Amino acid sequence: MKLIIPLLALFLVSNTIQAKTYNELEKDPEKDKVILYVLKNILTRGHYVQKDLNDDFSEHVYDEFINSLDPSKRYFTQEDLKEFSQFKYEIDDQLRNSNLDFYQLVYGRFLEKVKAAKSIYSALLKQPFNYKKEENINIDYDKVPFAKNENELVDYWRKQLKLQVVSLTQEAEQQQVEKLKKDPKAAQKPFKELEVTAREKVLKNMNDLYIRIDELENSDWYSTFLNSVVSGFDPHTTYMSPRTKSRFDQDMSGKLEGIGARLQKEGIYTKIVELISGGPAWKQGDLEPGDIILQVGQGDGEPLDIVGMRLDDAITFIKGKKGTEVRLTVKKKLDGSTVVIPIIRDIVELEETFVKSSIVEKDGKKYGVINLPKFYIDFDDTKQRNAAGDMKLEIERLKKENVEGLIVDLRDNGGGSLKTVIEIGGLFINEGPIVQVKYRGEPAIIKNDTDSKVHWEGPLVVMVNEMSASASEIFAAAMQDYGRGVIMGGKQTYGKGTVQNVLPLNYYVNKYPDDLGALKMTIQKFYRINGGSTQIEGVYSDIAMPDRYSYMEFGERDLDGALKWDSVKKANYQQTNSYTNFNEVVTNSKERINNDPKFVSINEYAKWLKKNQDDNTYSLNYDSYKKEVEKRLEESKKFKDIFKYDSNLTFNSPSYELAYFKTDTVLKDKREMWHKNLQKDIYLNEALNVLSELKMNKKLELVKK
């Protein structure tokens, strides 16, 4: 059981690591100033919140940039901060003048500290630490002050590295104990040998980390600075570099043009991790997981050596337009041979992005389960596949299977396109409002479903959890306000009630030669049709089920700078009067949950996790640390089986999908694994209980005007 944040998690530099070696010649101060100028003007004129660039804003950028570069307090000292503080209340003035003095000072110092860090951790890991010394470390770095000076900074390093070595050594020792229980004759290594192995592993991990840090360019770190600026408006407003924008588009559309392989950096090499089912590489058949790509050639062109190249750059050369050929020089995993594999690029759909459905029979009745991972759309071509069209099609397919009830699973769905959620909401009602949106200083605008057809008239349950956000909350709120479905899951959803628009910066600069990236900016807040915002509050479930996040600090309400909750005028709508026994069904479910030993145990487990989350101090005395771990392990034993569950229900793919399995065994395997997980899902089982009890009103009224 992992009881502390392991290895790299303690040392990652926020979320800023994207990847190339810093090179002074690559710096383009004029381009940096242009980006800053455009961002400043777009934000002050178009962001939902009208914000003054004043001393408070300056202080936010100051704190955010320093903490983004050094979240673990491993680079800067209070002496550095004293020097930086000359700009603490001047950054707003610098922003007005596109002045980068603050950025250049802090960034330059950061590069010096990163360079020095390599010799620090290397020297500290050469010798064993003093494991008998009574000392602690607090890994809640928000509460840890910056080191007073360089000597104290080295001591910070020592403690963080020591924690990792202690953790790895204890884990190895525990594994030996478990192995000995199974095999009394198993060989046992002494503490000294385990400790040496742990230090070697930590050193390797640190070296790998700093290889990635060394690959970073000025533009990558400058993106971190720009995000420190734009975050002063709200947490969901972000600057996207050209690379980040490309990944965002791919994520939202669920497809890309390329060979259909997931890649990973392994040392200086680019390795194949997975082939995407149905993709060009999968169809071609020669490329395999574990293969190493050495060179990339464009058709008959001279191949380019990508050994040592940053992963993002390697991917750029491997991806390409549909119909073009890429020739990969590959070192095969199985026999070490080197071969050239030609692949014709094509559009690759990321199957896990899209809607999928399953059918289950319970008490002689068939029910459909639709999983929607996100509200996807291709912004560049809205005629292509999107969540609304796929959802509509999946419902029609399930109706042909004669399902009598429907579960829409939005757990872990972080949102997506506003357009698609409005259309999906309309599949369950006749014409009527789905959501309200409001620009800065303007009255709310009601967004209506204009499709007069109700595509699903039967019982509906919507499953959510604490990570269901944005568009998921719009859909859940609309179904709840209409009384069209039962909302089940965590106590409340994430609470993101804002709308962002992606604005390419080059649109605002006349014929600038380079790609300046884009700004994802909060331009609206959305509101339920009952007038309340989902911002901060989220959507409260009709039936709340305990889960591991029940007591955690989680959601929009825990983000610094999140916009406040408010309300607008209620839209003109009427409830659907869908069910004759809605309240009875909700009451029955709550009683089942409260009396179910499994759910009671899950609730206790959530409390235990919260207690451990709040305890961020660890002993660095090996014996004391070991006792702490053993105590937690002992406490955890009573929870080890709480998520073990079997509904004994059988889940199957709809008929249309079965034909695909004959040629796509990867898809078949993925669906079988999903169905096994559904069978073991205690939350889904209770949702089916609710669905089976719901009785539709014969005088069903789905028209809302």
N, C-alpha and C positions, 0 to 999 in steps of 0.2 A: 504494500500500500504506500503510495506517495504521500508523505506527510509534510514536506516543505517544497517550496518552489525549486525545482531541480535545475542544475547546470545552467544552460544558456539563458533561462528565463530571468535569472538574477542580473544578467549582464547585457541583455539586449538594449540597444540605445533607442528607447521608445519604439515608435513604429516607423522610424525614418529610414531604416536600412532598405534601400531599393537596389542598389548596386553601383564604378570604375575608378581607377586610380586618380587621386586629386592631381591636377596638372595646372599650374599657374597660367599656361598658355591657353587653357580652355575657358578661363574666366572672361566674361563679356559684360563689363560693368554697365555699358550703355543698354544692353538688352535687359539686364536686371532692373535698371531704372525704368525702362519702358513698361515692363510687367508691373512693377510697383505702382506706377502712375495710373495705368489702366485699372488695376484692381481698386485703388483708392476711389477713383471716380465712379466706377460701377457700384461699389458698395454704398457710398454716401448718397447716391441718387436712387438706387433701386432696391436695396435690402428692405425687408419688412420692417425692421427696426431703424428708426432714424437716430443715429448715434453721433455724438460729438467726438471729434478727435482731440481729446483733452488729456490732462495729467493722469486721470484714472485709466483711460485707455492706454496711455503710454506705459503705465505700471503693469497693466495686464500683459502687453507684448513683452516687456522686460522679463517678467516672471515666467511666462509661457515658453519663450525661446530658450532661456537658460535651463529650465526644467526639462524641455524636450531633448536638448543635447545631453543633459546629464541627470537622468531621472534617478540613478542609483548613487548619486553624490560621489562619483569616483574620479572626476576630473578637476572640477573647480574648487577653489578654497575661498574662505572669507576674504583673503587678501585679493584674490581675483575679483570678487564681487565688489569690493571697495572701489577698485578701478572702474569696473563696469558701471557702477552706480552714478557716475557723472552724467550718464545718459538716461537715467531712470525716468525722469520727467521731461525729457526732450525728444523722445522718439516720435511723439505726435507732430512736433515741428519738423523733424527730419522726414516724416512721411509726406507732409505737405510739399516739401521741396525735393522729394525723391532722393534724399540723402541716405547713404548706406554706412555711415561711420560706425553706428552701433553694431550693425551686423558684421562688418569687417573686423572690428576689434574682438568681439566675442568668438567669431568663427576662427579667426587667426589664432587666438589663444587655445581654442579647442583642438585645432590641428596639432599644436605643440604638445598638448597634454596627451592626445592619442598616441603620438610618437613615443612619448616618455613611458606610457603605460606598458608597452611591450617589454621593456627592460624591467619594470617593476614586478609584473606578474611572473616573468621568467625567473627572476632572482628569488622571489618568495617561494616558488614551487620546487626549488632545488633541494631543500632540506625539509625534514618533517617539522610540523608545528608542535608546540607544547600542548599536548592534549590533556594534561593534568591541571592546567591553569584554569581558575574559576573566573570566567568572563562570559558575557552575553552579547548577542547581536540583535538589533531591531531591524527587520526587513520592511517595515512600513516607512519607506524613505521620505514620504511627505512629512513625517514627524521627526525626521533626523536632520539636524542642522548640517550645513556644509562644514567640512573640516577647517579648523582654524588656520592651518598652515600646511606646508608640504609634508612635514613629518607626520602630522595627524592623518593626512591623506593616505600615506603609505600604510598606516595602521588600519584605515578603513579597508584598503585593499586586502590586507592580511586577514582581517576578520571574514570578509566575504569569501575569499578563497578557502580559508580554513573551514568555513561552514560547508562548502561544497565537498571538500575532502572528507570531512567527518560524516556527511550524509552518505556519500558513496561507500565509504568503508563500512558503515553500519549496515547498509543494505546488503553488501557482499557477505558480511558476517551473518546476517539474518538468513540469507539464502543458503549458507552452509548449514545452519541449524536445521532448516526445513529439509534439506537434502539428506542430512544425517538421520532424520526421523524415518525417512523412506528407505535409506540404505546405511545401516550402522557401520559398514566398512568403508564408506565414502571417505576419500582423502580430504583432510582439513588443512587449510593454509593458516599460518600464524598471523596475528594482527599486523606485524611489521610488513609482511609481504602484501597483505590486503591494502595497507596504507600506501605503499609504494605504487601499486597499480592504480589506486584512486588518484594520486597526485599526477601520474602520467596521463590519465584520462582527462583530468581537469585541464592540464597543460595543452593537450591536443584540442580540446574544445575551445579553449581561449585562442589558440593559434588559428583555428578555422574561423572563429568569429572575426578576428582582426584581418584575415585575408579578405573577408567580405567588406569590412569597414574600409580597408585600403582601396577597394574598388569604387568607392563613392566619388562622385564628381562634385565640383562646386555647385552645379545646378541641383543636385540632390539635396544638399544641405540648405541651399537657398530656398528650396521648396518648403523645408521645415520652418525657416524664418517667415516665409509668406503665410504659412498656415497659422503661425503664432499671431500674425496680424489679423487675418480674416476671422479667426476664432473669437476675436473680441466682439464680434457681432452676434454670433450664436454658435453652438457646438457643431451644427450640421452644415455650416458654410465652410467650404474647403477649396483650396487651390489645387488643381490637378495638372501636373506636368504632362507633356505629350504622352509619355509612357503610361502614366496613371490613367489618363483619359482613354487610351486605347483599351486598357484592361477593364475600365468601367463600362465602356460600350459593349465589350464582349460579355461581361457579366450580365448586363441588362438584356441583351438580345438572346443569350443562351447559345450563341454560335460564333464561329470564327472561320477564317479562310486559312488553310494550312494543311498539315499532314495528319493531325489528330493524334498527338502524343503528348503526354505530360512529362515534363523534363525537370531535372533536379541537378543542382551543382554538387559535385562530389570532388573536393579538392580543386584541382585545376581542370577537371573534366566535366562535360555535360552528359548526363546519364538519362536513359529512357526509364521512366518509372512505371508508366501505364500507357497502354494503347486504348484510345477511345473507341468503343464499340461502334462499328459501322463507318469509321473514318477511313481516309485513304491509306494510311499506314497499316491499319487493321486488315483492309481488303487486299493490299499488296502482299502481305504475309511474311516478308523476310525480316522485318524489324521486330525485336523482342524486348520486353522489360529486362533491364540490366545491361543492355548494349551501351557502349560508349561512342558518342559521335565525335570524330576527330576533325573532319573537314566537311564543308558545305559548298556545293557547286550549284550554280544556277544554269540548268540545262547543260549545254556543251561548254559553258564557260570554265575558266580556270578555278579550281576549288580553293576555298578560303580556309586556312587553318584556324579553328576556334578553340584550340587547347589554351587554357588560361584566360579566355575571354569571359567577361561577365555574362551571367545567364540571360539577362534582358537583351543584350546585344546579340547573343547567339540565337535567341528566339526570333529576333527581327530578321535574321538571314534565313532561318528555316521556314518561317511563315511566308505566305505570298498569295497572289491572286489565284482564284479558281482557274484550273486548266493549265497552269504553268508547271514546269518540271523542276524538282530539286533533286540533286544527287548527293546522298550522304555517304561519306567514307566512315565506316563503322568498325569498331573493334568488338567482335562478338563475345558475349558473356560465356558461352558454353565452352568454346575451344580456343579463344584468344586470337582467332584469325581476323584478318582485316579484309573487308569486302566493301564494294560500292553498291548502294541500294538506290535505284531510281524510283521516285514517287511522284505521281501527278497530284498536285494540290487540288483541294475541293472545299466546299463549305462543310464544316464540321459542326454538328449539333451536339451540345453538351446535355445528354439525356437527363442527368440528374437535376437540371434546371426546370424541366417541363412537368406539366400535369401528368399524373399517373393514377390509375384506379384499380380497385380490387373488389371482389364480390365475396360475401360471406353469408352463410345460412345459419340462422338462429331461431330455434323453436319453430321450425318449419317455414320460416319466411326469409326471403333474400333481401339483403341490404347492400348498398354500395358505399365504398369509402373512396373519396377523392383526396389525394394529397397534392397541395399546391405549394411548392417551395418558395416561389416569389411571383410577383405580378410583372412578368417579363414582357418586353416589347423591343422591337428594333426601331430606334428613333430615326434612323436614316431611311428606313423603308417600312412604313407602318402597314403595308399590304402583306408583309411576311408574317410568319407564325408569331402569335402572341397569346398571352394567358387567357384573354377573353374568348378568342376563337377556339382554343383548345378545350377550355372549360365547357363551352357550349356543346362541342362535339362529344366530349366524354359523357356528359349528361344524356345526350341522345343515345349513345351506345349502351349506357346502363339501363335506360328505359326499355331498350329492346331485350335486355336480360331479365326484365320484369322485376326489378328491385322495388321494394315497397317503402324504403326510407333511405335517406342520404346523409352521410357524414362528410363535411368539408373540413379537412385537417389543415389548419394554418399554424400549427406549432412550429416555432423557429423561423417563421416567414417574416423577414425584415422589411417587406414592402415592395415598392417598385412604382409602376406607372399609375398615375391618377386616372387616366383614360380607361385603362383596363379594369380597374376596380369598380368604376361606375357601370361599365358594361356588364361585369360579372354580377354586381348587385341586382341589375335589371333582369337577370335570368330567373329570379325567384319572386318577382313582383310584376305587376303590370306597370304602366307609366306612372312615374312619381319621383320625388326627390330622393337622392342617395346621400348627398353630402353638400355642405356649404363651404365656400372658400372666400377668403377675404384678403385683399391687398392692403398695403399700408394706407391708413387714413380714408379708406373707402368702405361703403356698406358691403355686407356679405352677399355673395352671388350664389344662388341655388343651382346645383348641378343635377339635372334630371336624367333618369332613364327614359329614353324615347322609344324603346322597343316595346310595342304593345303586347307581345306574346310572353306568356309565362312558361318558361321552359322546364321548370320543376315545380309542381304543385303539391308534392307529398311532404311528409314529415322531414324536418331538417335539424341537424345538430351541427354546430360550428365549434371545433376544438381549437383552443388558443393556449398560449403560455406566456411567461414573462418576456419572452423574446419575440413575440408576435408584435410587429410594429407598423406604424405608418398606414399603408394601404390595407394591411390586415385589419387594422383597427377601424378603418372606414367601413369595411365590409361587415365586420362583427357588430359595430355600432348600429349600422343601418338595419341589419337583421334583428337586432335587439329592440330598436325603437319601433319597428313595425310589428314586433311580436311574431316575426316570421320564423325564427328558429331559436333553439336553446343554445346559449353560449356556455361552454364548459371548459375548465382548465385551471390555470393559476388564479390567484386572487384577483389580479389585474394584469392587463397587458402592459407593454413597454412604456407607452405614454408619449409617443412622438406625433405631435399634431401639427407639423409644419410641412410645407411643400417647397421643394428645391427645383430650380431650373438650371440647366447646364449651359453656360455662355462661353463660346470660344472667344478668346481674347483678340485674336486676329481680326475678328469682325469689327472691332472698335479702333483698329490701327490701319491706316491706309497703306496697303501693299507692303507690309513688313515681310522681309524675306524668310525669316525663321518662324517655326511653330512656337507660339508663346504659351500654349497650354489652354486651360479653361478654368472657369470659376463655377463651382456648384454652389449656388446662392439661394438662401431662403427668401422667397418672394411672397409667400402666402402662409396663412394659417388656415387649417380646415376645421370645420365644426360639424357636430352631429346634426341631424335634421331636428332633434329636440332642442337645439340651440347651444348645448354645452360643448366645450372643446375636449378633445381627447389628450391635449397637451398636458403633461405631468400626470394627470389622473389615469389616462388610458381607458380601457373598457373593463368594468368590473363584471366578472363572470356571474351568470345566473346560478351556476353550480360550481363552487370553488373546490378544487381537489388539492390536497397537500402534495408538494413536490420538494425537491432538494433546494429550490430557490425561494421557498416561502418566506424565509426570514432574512434573506441576504439583502445587502444594499445593492439594488439593481434597478436600472431603468433611467428614464429621462429625468426623473426627480433627483437623481444623484449626480447629474452632470452640472459642472460649473457653467454659469451663463445661460442655462436653459431658459427659454421664454416662459412667461407665466401663464397660468390657466386663466381663461376668461370665457365669456359667453356672448352669443348674439341672439337675435330674435328667432323664435321657433319657426321652422318652415311649415307650410300648410300641408299636412298629411294626416292620415288616419291609420290606426293599427289594422292589421289584416284580419284579426279575429280568427287566426288559423286553427287554434286548438280548443277543444272543449275541456281539456284537463291539464292545462299548462302548469298551474300552481300545484296541483296534486302530484304531477310527475316530478317537479323540482323538489318538493318536500320528501317524496319517497327516496329520491337519489341522495339527498343530504343525510337522511337517516341511515341509508346503506353505507355511505362513506364514513359517517361518525362511528358506526358499529363494526366496521371492517377492521380486523386486526392488522391487515397489511397497511391500510391507509393510516391507522393510528401509529404504526411503527415508522412510516415514512415521515409523519409529522414530527416525531421525536428525533429522527435522523436529521431533519432540517434544522431543528433547534441545536443539535450537536454540531452541525457544520457551521452554524452562525457563531457559536461559542469559539470554535477553532479559528474562524476567520478573524475574529477580534483579537486573537492571541498571536502577535507577530514577533515575539521575542523568543529566541532560542539560545540554549546554553551551548558554549563552545568547549566545555569540558566534556571529553568523550563519554565518560561514564554517566555523567548527568544527562547528556543528550540521549544516550542509549536508553536510559530509564524513561525519559519523556516520550520517546518513540514507542517503547514497549507499553507504556501506560495508554497511549492513544490506540495502539493496536489492540490492546485488551478491550478498551471501550468500544472499538469499532466492530468487534466480533458479534455483538448482539444485532448489528445492522447488516451483516454480510449477506444475508439472504432476503432482505426486504424487497428487492426488485425481482426476485425469482418468482415467476408467475406463469401459469399456463391456462389459457381460457378453454383449451380443448376444442377450439373452433378452427375450421379449415378455410383459409383464404385462397382465392383463385383469381387469375387474370381474366378479364372479359374475353369473350370468344375471338374478337378480332386480333387480339395480341398473340393468341396461341399459334397462329400461322407464322408469326415472325420467329418464333423460337426454333423452328426447323433449320433456319439458316443463321440465326444469331444466338449462339449458345451463351455469349457473355451477357446479353440482355436477359436471357432465361435464368441464368445464375443470379443476377441482380434481383430479379423479381422474386425468385424463391427465397432469397435471404430476406427481402422486405416482408414477404408473407410470414416467415418464421418470426420476425420481430413483431408483426401485428398480433400474432397469436399469443405472444408473451407480454403484450401491452395492457397493463391493468387499467390504464386511463381509457383506452379505446374500448375495452370491454364494458366499462361503466357507461360510456357514451352509447354503446349498442343497447344496453339495458334501458336507457332513457328513450332512445329512438323507438324501441319496440313497444314502449308504453304510450307514446304520443297518439292521440286520437284526433283526426282531422275534423273540423267543423264542416258539416254537409253544406252549410250555407256560406262556404268559404268566400271571403271578399278580398281579392288581391289588387283591386284597382284603387290607386291612391291619387287623389286630385286635390 
